[in-house]
């Protein structure tokens, strides 16, 4: 909730519960990014490029850092390039 409260006016958050029927947009995201491990965190830039796409829990500070960089317009290397 802390991340949501900090970024809610600048970031769109989408939660997907794979145990329930999904909306079409949620299904598209699931098909494109999900790797069958829960939890799974994906951070997309405005163009849809994955800046972070990893299974497992992630520290709030890590997510906040990626979001801050992206919101400043700074180049953020995708996780796969780090």
NORKA-V43845 format. One record per pair of residues at least 6 apart in sequence whose C-alpha atoms are under 8 Angstrom apart, sorted by the first residue. I is the first residue (numbers start at 1). J is the second residue. Records with the same first field share a line. If there is no record, write none. Layout:
I->J / J
This chain:
3->60 / 64
4->13
10->71
14->26
16->22 / 26 / 30
33->42 / 53
34->40
35->55
37->55 / 56
38->55 / 56
39->55 / 56 / 57
40->53 / 54 / 55 / 56 / 57
41->52 / 53 / 54 / 55 / 56 / 57 / 58
42->50 / 51 / 52 / 53 / 54
43->50 / 51 / 52 / 53
44->50 / 51 / 52
45->51 / 70
50->78
51->66 / 76 / 77 / 78 / 79
52->78 / 79
53->79
66->76
69->75 / 76
70->76
